[in-house]
Amino acid sequence: MTSDSRQLTAGMTATLSAELAGRVAPDLVAETVRAVLDEGRRDAQDRAVESTMLEVRQRLERFIRARSSGSREQRAPGRSYP
């Protein structure tokens, strides 16, 4: 966990603890904040991976199209290929 993440977690935990004082155990508040932030990071990572995979797929498709059009141009004219 980075310093920024720790500060964010501590700030959110302190704010929620103050608002929920006496009604919810401080440990539960801290655990909930960590879980929410962890889930947010995982979602962001998932979106980044999904975006990267889409870009890779598009590049691969362009590469395949370029290769297939290049191989068609190299074939002898007038000759039929399966």
Distance bins in CASP14 RR format, pairs under 12 A and 6 or more apart:
PFRMAT RR
TARGET T0000
AUTHOR 0000-0000-0000
RMODE 2
METHOD distances of the structure
MODEL  1
1 7 0 0 0 0 0 1 0 0 0 0 0
1 8 0 0 0 0 1 0 0 0 0 0 0
1 9 1 0 0 1 0 0 0 0 0 0 0
1 10 0 0 0 0 0 1 0 0 0 0 0
1 34 0 0 0 0 1 0 0 0 0 0 0
1 37 0 0 0 0 1 0 0 0 0 0 0
1 38 0 0 0 0 1 0 0 0 0 0 0
1 41 0 0 0 0 1 0 0 0 0 0 0
2 8 0 0 0 0 1 0 0 0 0 0 0
2 9 0 0 0 0 0 1 0 0 0 0 0
2 37 0 0 0 0 0 1 0 0 0 0 0
2 41 0 0 0 0 0 1 0 0 0 0 0
3 9 0 0 0 0 0 1 0 0 0 0 0
3 10 0 0 0 0 0 1 0 0 0 0 0
4 10 0 0 0 0 0 1 0 0 0 0 0
4 11 0 0 0 0 0 1 0 0 0 0 0
4 37 0 0 0 0 0 1 0 0 0 0 0
4 41 0 0 0 0 0 1 0 0 0 0 0
5 11 0 0 0 0 0 1 0 0 0 0 0
5 12 0 0 0 0 0 1 0 0 0 0 0
5 33 0 0 0 0 0 1 0 0 0 0 0
5 34 0 0 0 0 1 0 0 0 0 0 0
5 37 1 0 0 1 0 0 0 0 0 0 0
5 38 0 0 0 0 1 0 0 0 0 0 0
5 40 0 0 0 0 0 1 0 0 0 0 0
5 41 0 0 0 0 1 0 0 0 0 0 0
6 12 0 0 0 0 0 1 0 0 0 0 0
6 13 0 0 0 0 0 1 0 0 0 0 0
6 30 0 0 0 0 0 1 0 0 0 0 0
6 33 0 0 0 0 0 1 0 0 0 0 0
6 34 0 0 0 0 0 1 0 0 0 0 0
6 37 0 0 0 0 0 1 0 0 0 0 0
7 13 0 0 0 0 0 1 0 0 0 0 0
7 14 0 0 0 0 0 1 0 0 0 0 0
7 37 0 0 0 0 0 1 0 0 0 0 0
8 14 0 0 0 0 0 1 0 0 0 0 0
8 15 0 0 0 0 0 1 0 0 0 0 0
8 33 0 0 0 0 1 0 0 0 0 0 0
8 34 0 0 0 0 0 1 0 0 0 0 0
8 36 0 0 0 0 0 1 0 0 0 0 0
8 37 1 0 0 1 0 0 0 0 0 0 0
8 38 0 0 0 0 0 1 0 0 0 0 0
8 40 0 0 0 0 0 1 0 0 0 0 0
8 41 0 0 0 0 0 1 0 0 0 0 0
9 15 0 0 0 0 0 1 0 0 0 0 0
9 16 0 0 0 0 0 1 0 0 0 0 0
9 17 0 0 0 0 0 1 0 0 0 0 0
9 29 0 0 0 0 0 1 0 0 0 0 0
9 30 1 0 0 1 0 0 0 0 0 0 0
9 31 0 0 0 0 0 1 0 0 0 0 0
9 32 0 0 0 0 0 1 0 0 0 0 0
9 33 1 0 1 0 0 0 0 0 0 0 0
9 34 1 0 0 1 0 0 0 0 0 0 0
9 35 0 0 0 0 0 1 0 0 0 0 0
9 36 0 0 0 0 1 0 0 0 0 0 0
9 37 1 0 0 1 0 0 0 0 0 0 0
9 38 0 0 0 0 1 0 0 0 0 0 0
9 41 0 0 0 0 0 1 0 0 0 0 0
10 16 0 0 0 0 0 1 0 0 0 0 0
10 17 0 0 0 0 0 1 0 0 0 0 0
10 29 0 0 0 0 0 1 0 0 0 0 0
10 30 0 0 0 0 1 0 0 0 0 0 0
10 33 0 0 0 0 1 0 0 0 0 0 0
10 34 0 0 0 0 0 1 0 0 0 0 0
10 37 0 0 0 0 0 1 0 0 0 0 0
11 17 0 0 0 0 1 0 0 0 0 0 0
11 18 0 0 0 0 0 1 0 0 0 0 0
11 29 0 0 0 0 0 1 0 0 0 0 0
11 30 0 0 0 0 0 1 0 0 0 0 0
11 33 0 0 0 0 1 0 0 0 0 0 0
11 34 0 0 0 0 0 1 0 0 0 0 0
11 37 0 0 0 0 0 1 0 0 0 0 0
12 18 0 0 0 0 0 1 0 0 0 0 0
12 19 0 0 0 0 0 1 0 0 0 0 0
12 20 0 0 0 0 0 1 0 0 0 0 0
12 29 0 0 0 0 1 0 0 0 0 0 0
12 30 0 0 0 0 1 0 0 0 0 0 0
12 31 0 0 0 0 0 1 0 0 0 0 0
12 32 0 0 0 0 1 0 0 0 0 0 0
12 33 1 0 1 0 0 0 0 0 0 0 0
12 34 0 0 0 0 1 0 0 0 0 0 0
12 35 0 0 0 0 0 1 0 0 0 0 0
12 36 0 0 0 0 1 0 0 0 0 0 0
12 37 1 0 0 1 0 0 0 0 0 0 0
13 19 0 0 0 0 0 1 0 0 0 0 0
13 20 0 0 0 0 0 1 0 0 0 0 0
13 24 0 0 0 0 0 1 0 0 0 0 0
13 25 0 0 0 0 0 1 0 0 0 0 0
13 26 1 0 0 1 0 0 0 0 0 0 0
13 27 0 0 0 0 1 0 0 0 0 0 0
13 28 0 0 0 0 0 1 0 0 0 0 0
13 29 1 0 1 0 0 0 0 0 0 0 0
13 30 1 0 1 0 0 0 0 0 0 0 0
13 31 0 0 0 0 1 0 0 0 0 0 0
13 32 0 0 0 0 1 0 0 0 0 0 0
13 33 1 0 1 0 0 0 0 0 0 0 0
13 34 0 0 0 0 1 0 0 0 0 0 0
13 35 0 0 0 0 0 1 0 0 0 0 0
13 36 0 0 0 0 0 1 0 0 0 0 0
13 37 0 0 0 0 0 1 0 0 0 0 0
14 20 0 0 0 0 0 1 0 0 0 0 0
14 21 0 0 0 0 0 1 0 0 0 0 0
14 26 0 0 0 0 1 0 0 0 0 0 0
14 29 0 0 0 0 1 0 0 0 0 0 0
14 30 0 0 0 0 1 0 0 0 0 0 0
14 33 0 0 0 0 1 0 0 0 0 0 0
15 21 0 0 0 0 0 1 0 0 0 0 0
15 29 0 0 0 0 1 0 0 0 0 0 0
15 30 0 0 0 0 0 1 0 0 0 0 0
15 33 0 0 0 0 1 0 0 0 0 0 0
16 22 0 0 0 0 0 1 0 0 0 0 0
16 23 0 0 0 0 0 1 0 0 0 0 0
16 24 0 0 0 0 1 0 0 0 0 0 0
16 25 0 0 0 0 0 1 0 0 0 0 0
16 26 0 0 0 0 1 0 0 0 0 0 0
16 28 0 0 0 0 1 0 0 0 0 0 0
16 29 1 0 1 0 0 0 0 0 0 0 0
16 30 0 0 0 0 1 0 0 0 0 0 0
16 31 0 0 0 0 0 1 0 0 0 0 0
16 32 1 0 0 1 0 0 0 0 0 0 0
16 33 1 0 0 1 0 0 0 0 0 0 0
16 34 0 0 0 0 0 1 0 0 0 0 0
16 36 0 0 0 0 0 1 0 0 0 0 0
17 23 0 0 0 0 0 1 0 0 0 0 0
17 24 0 0 0 0 1 0 0 0 0 0 0
17 25 0 0 0 0 1 0 0 0 0 0 0
17 26 1 0 1 0 0 0 0 0 0 0 0
17 27 0 0 0 0 1 0 0 0 0 0 0
17 28 0 0 0 0 1 0 0 0 0 0 0
17 29 1 0 1 0 0 0 0 0 0 0 0
17 30 1 0 0 1 0 0 0 0 0 0 0
17 31 0 0 0 0 0 1 0 0 0 0 0
17 32 0 0 0 0 0 1 0 0 0 0 0
17 33 0 0 0 0 1 0 0 0 0 0 0
18 24 0 0 0 0 0 1 0 0 0 0 0
18 26 0 0 0 0 0 1 0 0 0 0 0
18 29 0 0 0 0 1 0 0 0 0 0 0
19 26 0 0 0 0 0 1 0 0 0 0 0
19 29 0 0 0 0 1 0 0 0 0 0 0
20 26 0 0 0 0 1 0 0 0 0 0 0
20 27 0 0 0 0 0 1 0 0 0 0 0
20 28 0 0 0 0 1 0 0 0 0 0 0
20 29 1 0 0 1 0 0 0 0 0 0 0
20 30 0 0 0 0 0 1 0 0 0 0 0
20 32 0 0 0 0 0 1 0 0 0 0 0
20 33 0 0 0 0 0 1 0 0 0 0 0
21 29 0 0 0 0 1 0 0 0 0 0 0
22 28 0 0 0 0 0 1 0 0 0 0 0
22 29 0 0 0 0 0 1 0 0 0 0 0
23 29 0 0 0 0 1 0 0 0 0 0 0
24 30 0 0 0 0 0 1 0 0 0 0 0
24 31 0 0 0 0 0 1 0 0 0 0 0
24 32 0 0 0 0 1 0 0 0 0 0 0
24 33 0 0 0 0 0 1 0 0 0 0 0
25 31 0 0 0 0 1 0 0 0 0 0 0
25 32 0 0 0 0 0 1 0 0 0 0 0
26 32 0 0 0 0 0 1 0 0 0 0 0
26 33 0 0 0 0 0 1 0 0 0 0 0
27 33 0 0 0 0 0 1 0 0 0 0 0
27 34 0 0 0 0 0 1 0 0 0 0 0
28 34 0 0 0 0 0 1 0 0 0 0 0
28 35 0 0 0 0 0 1 0 0 0 0 0
29 35 0 0 0 0 0 1 0 0 0 0 0
29 36 0 0 0 0 0 1 0 0 0 0 0
30 36 0 0 0 0 0 1 0 0 0 0 0
30 37 0 0 0 0 0 1 0 0 0 0 0
31 37 0 0 0 0 0 1 0 0 0 0 0
31 38 0 0 0 0 0 1 0 0 0 0 0
32 38 0 0 0 0 0 1 0 0 0 0 0
32 39 0 0 0 0 0 1 0 0 0 0 0
33 39 0 0 0 0 0 1 0 0 0 0 0
33 40 0 0 0 0 0 1 0 0 0 0 0
34 40 0 0 0 0 0 1 0 0 0 0 0
34 41 0 0 0 0 0 1 0 0 0 0 0
35 41 0 0 0 0 0 1 0 0 0 0 0
35 42 0 0 0 0 0 1 0 0 0 0 0
36 42 0 0 0 0 0 1 0 0 0 0 0
36 43 0 0 0 0 0 1 0 0 0 0 0
37 43 0 0 0 0 0 1 0 0 0 0 0
37 44 0 0 0 0 0 1 0 0 0 0 0
38 44 0 0 0 0 0 1 0 0 0 0 0
38 45 0 0 0 0 0 1 0 0 0 0 0
39 45 0 0 0 0 0 1 0 0 0 0 0
39 46 0 0 0 0 0 1 0 0 0 0 0
40 46 0 0 0 0 1 0 0 0 0 0 0
40 47 0 0 0 0 1 0 0 0 0 0 0
40 48 0 0 0 0 0 1 0 0 0 0 0
41 47 0 0 0 0 0 1 0 0 0 0 0
41 48 0 0 0 0 0 1 0 0 0 0 0
42 48 0 0 0 0 0 1 0 0 0 0 0
42 49 0 0 0 0 0 1 0 0 0 0 0
43 49 0 0 0 0 0 1 0 0 0 0 0
43 50 0 0 0 0 0 1 0 0 0 0 0
44 50 0 0 0 0 0 1 0 0 0 0 0
44 51 0 0 0 0 0 1 0 0 0 0 0
45 51 0 0 0 0 0 1 0 0 0 0 0
45 52 0 0 0 0 0 1 0 0 0 0 0
46 52 0 0 0 0 0 1 0 0 0 0 0
46 53 0 0 0 0 0 1 0 0 0 0 0
47 53 0 0 0 0 0 1 0 0 0 0 0
47 54 0 0 0 0 0 1 0 0 0 0 0
48 54 0 0 0 0 0 1 0 0 0 0 0
48 55 0 0 0 0 0 1 0 0 0 0 0
49 55 0 0 0 0 0 1 0 0 0 0 0
49 56 0 0 0 0 0 1 0 0 0 0 0
50 56 0 0 0 0 0 1 0 0 0 0 0
50 57 0 0 0 0 0 1 0 0 0 0 0
51 57 0 0 0 0 0 1 0 0 0 0 0
51 58 0 0 0 0 0 1 0 0 0 0 0
52 58 0 0 0 0 0 1 0 0 0 0 0
52 59 0 0 0 0 0 1 0 0 0 0 0
53 59 0 0 0 0 0 1 0 0 0 0 0
53 60 0 0 0 0 0 1 0 0 0 0 0
54 60 0 0 0 0 0 1 0 0 0 0 0
54 61 0 0 0 0 0 1 0 0 0 0 0
55 61 0 0 0 0 0 1 0 0 0 0 0
55 62 0 0 0 0 0 1 0 0 0 0 0
56 62 0 0 0 0 0 1 0 0 0 0 0
56 63 0 0 0 0 0 1 0 0 0 0 0
57 63 0 0 0 0 0 1 0 0 0 0 0
57 64 0 0 0 0 0 1 0 0 0 0 0
58 64 0 0 0 0 0 1 0 0 0 0 0
58 65 0 0 0 0 0 1 0 0 0 0 0
59 65 0 0 0 0 0 1 0 0 0 0 0
59 66 0 0 0 0 0 1 0 0 0 0 0
60 66 0 0 0 0 0 1 0 0 0 0 0
60 67 0 0 0 0 0 1 0 0 0 0 0
61 67 0 0 0 0 0 1 0 0 0 0 0
61 68 0 0 0 0 0 1 0 0 0 0 0
62 68 0 0 0 0 0 1 0 0 0 0 0
62 69 0 0 0 0 0 1 0 0 0 0 0
63 69 0 0 0 0 0 1 0 0 0 0 0
63 70 0 0 0 0 0 1 0 0 0 0 0
64 70 0 0 0 0 0 1 0 0 0 0 0
64 71 0 0 0 0 0 1 0 0 0 0 0
65 71 0 0 0 0 0 1 0 0 0 0 0
65 72 0 0 0 0 0 1 0 0 0 0 0
66 72 0 0 0 0 0 1 0 0 0 0 0
66 73 0 0 0 0 0 1 0 0 0 0 0
67 73 0 0 0 0 0 1 0 0 0 0 0
67 74 0 0 0 0 0 1 0 0 0 0 0
68 74 0 0 0 0 0 1 0 0 0 0 0
68 75 0 0 0 0 0 1 0 0 0 0 0
68 81 0 0 0 0 0 1 0 0 0 0 0
69 75 0 0 0 0 0 1 0 0 0 0 0
71 81 0 0 0 0 1 0 0 0 0 0 0
72 79 0 0 0 0 0 1 0 0 0 0 0
72 81 0 0 0 0 1 0 0 0 0 0 0
74 81 0 0 0 0 0 1 0 0 0 0 0
75 81 1 0 1 0 0 0 0 0 0 0 0
75 82 0 0 0 0 0 1 0 0 0 0 0
END
